């Protein structure tokens, strides 16, 4: 069974070395197959007749995927997300601590300022460079 028309139809070729005696034999054999209709039969057999699945008596042993089959991937994904969140939190705490020590302010004030900066945008001085919006 074929649905619609072909998107693209391309021919094929058989390459032989220059001056090969096989060139004429192959050309004649393909021409004879084409004229006898054998190529058309083969094309129909391979492209049109074999497209339908045959449901025989034997059952297919493959099962469809269920959540239990792919749960491991989701566990790995969730683990990676939790690890990334932990690293981001540690980085936030470390940068807040270093900023508090440099500016000689309480850690809680540095964390609040860093959180405000992260959520609202603005300027931040870090490692000798300004980050964020500059005016």
C-alpha positions in Angstrom: 0.0 0.0 0.0 1.4 3.4 -0.9 0.0 6.7 0.3 0.5 9.7 -1.9 3.0 10.1 -4.6 6.8 9.7 -4.5 8.7 12.7 -3.1 11.6 12.1 -5.4 12.5 9.5 -8.0 16.1 8.8 -8.8 17.7 6.3 -11.1 20.7 4.2 -10.3 23.9 3.4 -12.1 26.5 0.7 -12.2 30.1 2.0 -12.4 32.7 0.1 -14.3 36.3 1.0 -15.1 37.0 2.8 -18.3 37.2 0.3 -21.2 35.8 -2.6 -19.1 34.2 -5.4 -21.1 31.5 -5.6 -18.3 30.1 -2.3 -19.3 28.3 -3.5 -22.4 27.2 -6.7 -20.8 25.7 -4.9 -17.8 24.0 -2.4 -20.0 22.5 -5.1 -22.2 21.3 -7.1 -19.2 19.6 -4.1 -17.6 18.0 -3.2 -20.9 16.7 -6.7 -21.4 15.3 -6.7 -17.8 13.6 -3.4 -18.5 12.1 -4.4 -21.8 10.8 -7.7 -20.4 9.1 -5.9 -17.6 11.1 -7.7 -14.9 12.4 -4.4 -13.5 8.9 -3.1 -13.1 7.9 -6.3 -11.3 10.8 -6.0 -9.0 10.0 -2.4 -8.3 6.4 -3.2 -7.5 7.4 -6.1 -5.3 9.9 -4.1 -3.3 8.3 -0.7 -3.1 4.5 -1.3 -3.3 3.6 -4.9 -2.4 5.9 -5.2 0.7 4.7 -2.0 2.4 1.9 -3.7 4.3 2.6 -5.6 7.4 1.6 -9.2 7.3 -0.1 -10.4 10.4 0.6 -14.1 10.6 -0.2 -16.6 13.3 2.8 -16.0 15.3 2.7 -13.2 17.8 5.3 -10.5 17.9 7.4 -10.8 21.0 8.1 -7.0 21.3 6.0 -5.0 23.7 5.3 -1.3 23.7 7.3 1.0 25.9 5.8 1.8 29.3 6.9 4.1 32.0 8.7 1.3 33.8 10.8 0.8 30.7 12.0 4.4 30.5 11.9 5.4 34.2 15.7 5.2 34.5 16.1 8.0 32.0 13.8 10.2 34.1 15.7 9.3 37.3 18.9 10.4 35.7 17.4 13.6 34.4 16.0 14.5 37.9 19.3 13.6 39.5 21.1 15.9 37.1 18.7 18.7 37.7 19.1 18.3 41.5 22.9 18.3 41.1 22.8 21.4 39.0 20.5 23.1 41.6 22.9 22.2 44.4 25.9 23.5 42.5 24.1 26.8 41.8 23.1 27.1 45.4 26.7 26.5 46.6 28.0 29.0 44.0 25.4 31.6 45.2 26.5 31.0 48.9 30.2 31.2 48.0 29.9 34.4 46.0 27.7 35.9 48.7 30.2 35.0 51.4 33.2 36.4 49.4 31.2 39.6 48.7 30.3 39.9 52.4 33.9 39.5 53.4 35.1 42.0 50.8 32.5 44.6 51.7 32.6 43.8 55.4 28.8 43.4 55.6 26.7 40.6 57.2 26.3 37.5 55.1 22.5 37.8 55.2 22.7 41.3 53.7 25.0 40.1 51.0 22.7 37.2 50.2 19.7 39.5 50.0 21.5 41.9 47.7 22.7 39.0 45.5 19.2 37.5 45.3 17.7 41.0 44.5 20.3 41.4 41.8 19.6 38.0 40.3 15.9 38.4 40.3 15.6 42.1 39.4 18.7 42.6 37.3 21.2 45.4 37.9 24.9 45.7 38.4 27.2 43.4 40.2 31.0 43.6 40.8 32.5 40.2 40.7 36.2 39.2 40.2 37.2 42.7 39.2 34.5 43.0 36.5 31.1 44.6 36.4 28.2 42.3 35.5 24.6 43.0 34.7 23.0 46.2 33.5 25.5 49.1 33.3 24.4 52.7 32.8 
